[in-house]
């Protein structure tokens, strides 16, 4: 999970994508294959489907009520199945001011 101060405006796709790409490694390619605008617990968010050399990944960028941006990523290692960990974390994660 990464977090950073966000913009004063509502979250837009370009801002979310910059954060996602900033967390990609410089040593190897990671590719964004799909972006979906979503709402998470009433907050603006974007879900990213990614392809890493080791397999697929899912990332969620959320703009919290404090305007900070939060990025949660789960990657499959040595396989093609993303563990259900992402959904488990999202079910319990709370962002509060």
Backbone as CSV, one residue per row, in Angstrom:
resi,resn,N_x,N_y,N_z,CA_x,CA_y,CA_z,C_x,C_y,C_z
1,UNK,0.851,-1.168,0.000,0.000,0.000,0.000,0.896,1.231,0.000
2,UNK,0.519,2.201,-0.823,1.206,3.488,-0.895,0.190,4.582,-0.613
3,UNK,0.663,5.724,-0.135,-0.212,6.884,0.048,0.602,8.144,-0.200
4,UNK,-0.108,9.173,-0.648,0.536,10.434,-0.982,-0.507,11.546,-0.920
5,UNK,-0.088,12.782,-0.651,-1.065,13.875,-0.710,-1.689,13.935,-2.101
6,UNK,-2.966,14.191,-2.144,-3.673,14.235,-3.417,-4.071,15.651,-3.790
7,UNK,-4.711,15.785,-4.939,-5.137,17.107,-5.401,-6.342,17.611,-4.614
8,UNK,-6.568,18.910,-4.673,-7.730,19.502,-4.008,-9.017,19.186,-4.772
9,UNK,-8.872,18.826,-6.044,-10.030,18.505,-6.872,-10.381,17.022,-6.722
10,UNK,-11.565,16.642,-7.182,-11.923,15.221,-7.178,-10.951,14.405,-8.041
11,UNK,-10.778,13.158,-7.674,-9.861,12.252,-8.366,-10.297,12.036,-9.812
12,UNK,-9.333,12.132,-10.732,-9.573,11.837,-12.146,-8.611,10.727,-12.569
13,UNK,-8.923,10.098,-13.697,-8.148,8.946,-14.158,-6.671,9.272,-14.351
14,UNK,-6.356,10.416,-14.945,-4.952,10.762,-15.194,-4.143,10.813,-13.901
15,UNK,-4.719,11.399,-12.863,-4.025,11.498,-11.578,-3.808,10.117,-10.975
16,UNK,-4.841,9.281,-11.022,-4.722,7.922,-10.491,-3.671,7.129,-11.261
17,UNK,-3.644,7.289,-12.581,-2.697,6.535,-13.398,-1.259,6.973,-13.137
18,UNK,-1.036,8.253,-12.896,0.312,8.726,-12.572,0.807,8.047,-11.292
19,UNK,-0.061,7.941,-10.291,0.329,7.279,-9.045,0.645,5.806,-9.293
20,UNK,-0.200,5.120,-10.042,0.034,3.699,-10.335,1.365,3.517,-11.057
21,UNK,1.596,4.300,-12.089,2.829,4.147,-12.870,4.068,4.549,-12.073
22,UNK,3.924,5.474,-11.130,5.058,5.877,-10.298,5.503,4.746,-9.374
23,UNK,4.623,3.794,-9.115,4.977,2.676,-8.236,5.428,1.446,-9.012
24,UNK,5.451,1.532,-10.345,5.977,0.423,-11.148,7.495,0.403,-11.031
25,UNK,8.100,-0.775,-11.081,9.562,-0.852,-10.978,10.237,-0.295,-12.224
26,UNK,11.406,0.271,-12.035,12.161,0.764,-13.187,12.941,-0.366,-13.845
27,UNK,13.091,-1.484,-13.150,13.899,-2.590,-13.668,13.152,-3.509,-14.623
28,UNK,11.828,-3.524,-14.569,11.085,-4.436,-15.428,9.740,-3.862,-15.795
29,UNK,9.200,-4.316,-16.908,7.946,-3.732,-17.366,6.735,-4.232,-16.584
30,UNK,5.860,-3.318,-16.286,4.531,-3.622,-15.766,3.582,-2.811,-16.636
31,UNK,2.532,-3.444,-17.097,1.646,-2.800,-18.065,0.232,-2.692,-17.504
32,UNK,-0.365,-1.520,-17.634,-1.771,-1.332,-17.291,-2.582,-1.822,-18.485
33,UNK,-3.470,-2.798,-18.261,-4.249,-3.349,-19.368,-5.708,-2.902,-19.350
34,UNK,-6.183,-2.427,-18.195,-7.566,-1.950,-18.117,-7.705,-1.007,-16.930
35,UNK,-8.523,0.027,-17.105,-8.809,0.984,-16.031,-10.317,1.127,-15.932
36,UNK,-10.819,1.033,-14.703,-12.261,1.127,-14.489,-12.551,2.121,-13.365
37,UNK,-13.351,3.162,-13.634,-13.749,4.049,-12.538,-14.741,3.315,-11.640
38,UNK,-14.522,3.402,-10.340,-15.394,2.736,-9.374,-15.623,3.669,-8.194
39,UNK,-16.558,3.294,-7.363,-16.767,3.982,-6.099,-16.483,2.963,-5.009
40,UNK,-15.678,3.341,-4.042,-15.332,2.427,-2.958,-15.731,3.075,-1.637
41,UNK,-16.666,2.472,-0.943,-17.177,3.016,0.327,-17.586,4.482,0.192
42,UNK,-18.192,4.825,-0.941,-18.655,6.186,-1.172,-17.573,7.158,-1.612
43,UNK,-16.362,6.657,-1.851,-15.240,7.510,-2.246,-14.874,7.260,-3.705
44,UNK,-14.401,8.298,-4.416,-13.997,8.097,-5.807,-12.754,7.218,-5.886
45,UNK,-12.740,6.324,-6.879,-11.625,5.384,-7.006,-11.496,4.913,-8.448
46,UNK,-10.354,4.304,-8.744,-10.110,3.663,-10.034,-9.466,2.312,-9.776
47,UNK,-9.963,1.288,-10.486,-9.388,-0.059,-10.407,-8.545,-0.283,-11.664
48,UNK,-7.327,-0.762,-11.457,-6.388,-1.012,-12.546,-6.107,-2.506,-12.634
49,UNK,-6.276,-3.056,-13.820,-5.809,-4.416,-14.096,-4.448,-4.264,-14.744
50,UNK,-3.475,-5.007,-14.233,-2.103,-4.871,-14.705,-1.535,-6.227,-15.114
51,UNK,-0.495,-6.177,-15.912,0.256,-7.372,-16.288,1.708,-7.132,-15.899
52,UNK,2.205,-7.956,-14.985,3.595,-7.922,-14.543,4.298,-9.150,-15.113
53,UNK,5.631,-9.161,-15.161,6.332,-10.347,-15.673,5.952,-11.627,-14.925
54,UNK,5.633,-11.514,-13.640,5.288,-12.689,-12.831,3.836,-13.106,-12.980
55,UNK,2.997,-12.245,-13.560,1.576,-12.562,-13.696,0.716,-11.318,-13.553
56,UNK,-0.591,-11.514,-13.411,-1.511,-10.378,-13.332,-1.474,-9.696,-11.962
57,UNK,-2.026,-8.487,-11.934,-2.143,-7.728,-10.687,-3.399,-6.871,-10.762
58,UNK,-3.903,-6.507,-9.609,-5.021,-5.573,-9.492,-4.579,-4.467,-8.545
59,UNK,-4.908,-3.235,-8.900,-4.588,-2.095,-8.047,-5.828,-1.223,-7.921
60,UNK,-5.995,-0.637,-6.766,-7.102,0.282,-6.524,-6.519,1.580,-5.994
61,UNK,-6.868,2.693,-6.646,-6.476,4.026,-6.179,-7.742,4.697,-5.664
62,UNK,-7.695,5.137,-4.411,-8.844,5.767,-3.756,-8.431,7.147,-3.272
63,UNK,-9.314,8.120,-3.433,-9.089,9.437,-2.841,-9.887,9.490,-1.549
64,UNK,-9.169,9.586,-0.434,-9.816,9.597,0.870,-10.515,10.911,1.162
65,UNK,-11.300,10.946,2.236,-11.990,12.180,2.611,-11.017,13.305,2.963
66,UNK,-9.770,12.945,3.283,-8.733,13.933,3.583,-7.996,14.391,2.324
67,UNK,-8.467,13.938,1.143,-7.903,14.236,-0.183,-6.608,13.488,-0.472
68,UNK,-6.091,12.698,0.468,-4.912,11.892,0.200,-5.293,10.793,-0.780
69,UNK,-4.304,10.322,-1.542,-4.509,9.207,-2.459,-3.908,7.954,-1.848
70,UNK,-4.641,6.856,-1.931,-4.212,5.574,-1.391,-4.215,4.551,-2.519
71,UNK,-3.133,3.803,-2.632,-2.996,2.780,-3.665,-2.767,1.435,-2.996
72,UNK,-3.631,0.496,-3.301,-3.492,-0.873,-2.807,-3.334,-1.775,-4.019
73,UNK,-2.265,-2.582,-4.040,-2.002,-3.483,-5.174,-1.759,-4.895,-4.647
74,UNK,-2.342,-5.863,-5.349,-2.091,-7.275,-5.071,-1.680,-7.918,-6.387
75,UNK,-0.558,-8.658,-6.353,-0.043,-9.307,-7.562,-0.032,-10.816,-7.384
76,UNK,-0.240,-11.508,-8.499,-0.065,-12.956,-8.515,1.420,-13.232,-8.722
77,UNK,1.962,-14.119,-7.944,3.359,-14.507,-8.102,3.397,-15.972,-8.517
78,UNK,4.122,-16.256,-9.566,4.253,-17.630,-10.062,2.910,-18.242,-10.430
79,UNK,2.077,-17.487,-11.105,0.795,-18.039,-11.529,-0.087,-16.987,-12.152
80,UNK,-1.275,-17.394,-12.499,-2.209,-16.503,-13.173,-3.396,-16.118,-12.301
81,UNK,-3.381,-16.510,-11.039,-4.521,-16.235,-10.171,-4.121,-15.196,-9.129
82,UNK,-4.890,-14.118,-9.088,-4.667,-13.097,-8.062,-5.310,-13.602,-6.777
83,UNK,-4.553,-13.631,-5.684,-5.128,-14.131,-4.440,-6.315,-13.273,-3.999
84,UNK,-7.254,-13.858,-3.276,-8.418,-13.090,-2.812,-8.063,-12.049,-1.757
85,UNK,-6.779,-11.900,-1.478,-6.323,-10.953,-0.462,-6.817,-9.532,-0.734
86,UNK,-6.819,-9.103,-1.994,-7.262,-7.743,-2.323,-8.687,-7.511,-1.841
87,UNK,-9.572,-8.430,-2.143,-10.971,-8.263,-1.734,-11.115,-8.338,-0.214
88,UNK,-10.320,-9.192,0.433,-10.361,-9.285,1.895,-9.935,-7.966,2.538
89,UNK,-8.875,-7.373,2.011,-8.397,-6.095,2.557,-9.413,-4.994,2.298
90,UNK,-9.934,-4.940,1.076,-10.902,-3.894,0.747,-12.161,-3.994,1.602
91,UNK,-12.522,-5.204,1.996,-13.715,-5.387,2.820,-13.532,-4.830,4.233
92,UNK,-12.284,-4.723,4.684,-12.047,-4.284,6.061,-11.357,-2.925,6.167
93,UNK,-10.777,-2.427,5.085,-10.037,-1.166,5.113,-10.985,0.017,5.289
94,UNK,-10.626,0.935,6.151,-11.409,2.150,6.367,-10.485,3.352,6.258
95,UNK,-10.916,4.351,5.517,-10.176,5.609,5.399,-10.985,6.673,6.110
96,UNK,-10.402,7.264,7.131,-11.104,8.281,7.911,-10.221,9.498,8.060
97,UNK,-10.862,10.635,8.274,-10.097,11.876,8.492,-9.527,11.888,9.879
